[in-house]
Amino acid sequence: MRRQTWQTTRQGSGRASFARDMLVENFFWTVGGNFEPQFQCTRRITTKITIIDDIYDVYGTLEELDLFTNAVERWEFRAMDQLLDYIKVCFLCLLNSINEMAYDVLRNRSR
């Protein structure tokens, strides 16, 4: 399921298509710094965050990034309505990823 959500981002059309190549590159970059098996979660999170960082640094316009930042600060599903399609996908992936991480932490604490 995790792969499928970010696979959708990778296959995004238009302005988000850069993520297709960057996802693999960013993952290998994280493997170089955190290669031990216990850092699997760290590698996954860092890879995803780097894609969002690329949107901020290179691909998004100031207006688009203001809307995206506002949506993240509000942390509401309805905040997506104001975003362009390629940023909607990133916001939804971020929202789902954070929820998955919280679930994983809670599940691992109960063991």
N, C-alpha and C positions, 0 to 999 in steps of 0.2 A: 504494500500500500504506500509506503514512504516513497519508493521509487516511482510509482505511478503518478503521484502528485507532482513531483519535480520533473517527471518525464513530460507532463502536460506543459509545464513552463518551458522546457527545452524545445518542444515542438511548436511553441507559440509562433504565430505569424507576425509579420511586420517588424516592429521595433524590438520585440523581445527575442527575435531569432538568434541574437548574439549569444544567448545563454546556452545554446546547443554546444558550442565549442568550449565555452568558458567553464561549464560544469565539470567536464573531465579534467581540464587543466587545473582548475581550483582544487579538485579532489586530490590529484597527484601532488600538488603543492603541499596540502595538509598532511599527506602520508609522509613526506620528507621530514616534517617537524614532529609528527606524532605517530610513529609507526607501530608502537606497541599495541597489542590487541585490546587492552583495557581502555584505550583512547578512541575506540570506534565511534562513540557518540560525539566526541569532540571533533573528529574529522567531518562527520556528517553536518554538524551545526556550522562549523567554520565554512564549509563549502557553500552552504545555503546563504549565509550572511554575506559572503564575498559576491554572490550574484546581485544581491540588493545593493551592496556598495558600488558595484559597477553601474547600476542604474543611476545612482546619485552622482557618481563621478563623471560619467561619459554620456549616457543615453537620455536622461530625462531633462526636460526643460524646467526652468524655475517654477513656472505655474503648475506643471504636473507634479513636481516634487513637493510643492507646498500642499497640494491636495493629498498626496500620499502621506506626508508627515502628519497632517491633521488626522487622517484616517487611522494611522498607527497610534497616535496619541489618544484618540477616542476609544480605540480597541473595540469597535462595534462592527458587526457584520454589515449593518446598514450603511456604514461609512463608505462602502465600496461603490455605492450608487454614483458618486461624484467622479470616480476615477475612469481613466481610459482603459480599454480592454487589456492592454499588455501590463498595465500596472495593477489592474484588478486581479489578474492571475497571480502576480507576485504577492499582493496583499493576502489573498486567500491561502496561498502556500505558506506564507509567514504565519498566519493565524493558525492554520492546521498544524504546522511544525511545532509551534510553541505549545499547543494543546497536547500533541503527541509527547513532547518532552516532559510536560507536567505529569501526564499519565505514566510514563516510564519511571519517573522518579517515585511517584506514589506506589507503583507496583513493586519496585525494587526495595522500597523501605519496608514493605509489609512481609518481605521474605525473611 
